[in-house]
Amino acid sequence: MIIPVDRRLHPPQGLDFNGRWTCGAGASIAHLEVGNQHRSTGGTALRLPGLWTEIRESQDDFNGTYLVGYDRDKSRFLMIDADDPTSITYFTEGWSGKKLMLTSTNDKDQLALPHRIQYVVNDSRRFTVTWEMLEGTAWKAEPSFMCIKIERDHRRSITMPGR
């Protein structure tokens, strides 16, 4: 899943996409780690110039690594699958209140079906995602799911009295 991270395109309500997240509910829960690209990715040393965000996703038997960059001049996010170098581009008009819509550009080189992803910020630690697929001339929404930021384990940083 693409996470729309860019230091110049700030989400509302103090939300910071960087960190660890659980997304979904019930039997289908995805785990995401979002941060700056700072190391080689996957089995190859995929390094890109400029500012890129690395997303590591795991769900059931699936593991994926993606790199996301934002082209401010064209208002587009580019997502690269680092494990199987393919890419997809999303257009956005930016945040409108608590909502952000990413729409696939459907360039001739992209294999994905036309779709868009809506993000709604619930608060500084939660956001909701809704995927929509283009069926004919109408957008059909899939069930939404929520992503919740995982608290860090602070037990290691506790200082015992007298030490």
Sequence and secondary structure as in RCSB ss.txt:
>XXXX:A:sequence
MIIPVDRRLHPPQGLDFNGRWTCGAGASIAHLEVGNQHRSTGGTALRLPGLWTEIRESQDDFNGTYLVGYDRDKS
RFLMIDADDPTSITYFTEGWSGKKLMLTSTNDKDQLALPHRIQYVVNDSRRFTVTWEMLEGTAWKAEPSFMCIKI
ERDHRRSITMPGR
>XXXX:A:secstr
      TTS  STT    EEEEEEETTEEEEEEEEE  S BTTBB   SS  EEEEEEETTEEEEEEEEEETTTT
EEEEEETTTTEEEEEE    BTTEEEEEE   TT  S SEEEEEEEEETTEEEEEEEEEETTEEEE   EEEEE 
   GGGG   TT 
